Amino acid sequence: MHQQINRTLATIALVLSIVIIVAAIVGGISTYRHLSGLSDTLGDLGTDSSTVDPVVPELVEPGDPGYEPFCYVTELGEEICE
């Protein structure tokens, strides 16, 4: 009689421990997904989602119409044009 009661109690303890372990795993995965989504949301707060294309100036070679040389004055007072 005592052996049967002990086996029943052991079976109940085993089933309960399995249920608790599964619940802990599922709860951990759920918490991880929630915190990961929250982290992504917080990480995106400071970013600017608009895109701006840089303006690339048109290259004009010497001899082309509209070419203006770049001129500057050195510390010695010389004017140099490139």
N, C-alpha and C positions, 0 to 999 in steps of 0.2 A: 504494500500500500504506500509506504513512504517513498519507495523508488519511483513509483508512478507519479506521485506528486512532485518529486524532484525533477523528473524528466519534463513534466508539463511546465513547471516554473522555468526550467532552463530553455525550453522551446519558446516560451513567451518572452524571456529576456533576449534571446537571439533575434527574434522577429522585431522586437522593439528597437534593438540596437541597429539593425539594418535599416529600419524606417528612419531613425534619427540621422544616420549617416547619409542616406539618400536626400533627406530634407536639407541637411547642411550643405551638400554639394549643389543642389538646385538653388538654394538661397544664395550661396556664394557666386554662382554663375550669374544669377539675376542681379545681384548687387554690383558685380563687375561690369555688366553691360550698362547698367544705369549710370555708374560713375564714369565709365568711358564716354558715354554720350554727353554727360555733363561737362567733362573735361574738353571734349571737342567744341561744345557750345561756348564755353568760356575762352577757349583758345582763339575762336573766330571773332571775338568781340573787338579786338584792336586792329583787325585787318580791313583794308579798303578793298571792296570787291570790284570797283570800277577799274577799267583798264584804259590807259592813256598811251597812244602810239607816239613815239618820239618823232619830232620833226627833223628830218635829215636835210641839211642845206644842199642846194644844187651846186655841184663842183663846176667852177668856171676856170678854164685853163688860160694861160697867157696867150693873147692873140684872138681869143673869142670875143665877140661883141659883148659889151657889158663888163669886161674884166677891169677891175680897179686894183692896183697894187696896194699892198699893205705897207704903210710907211710909219716909222717910229723914230724918235730922237734918242740917241745914246746919252750916257752921262757926260761925255765929252762934248756934246752939242752937235754931233754928226747926225744927219738925217739919212736913214737907210730905208730903202723901198724894196720890197720883195714881191 
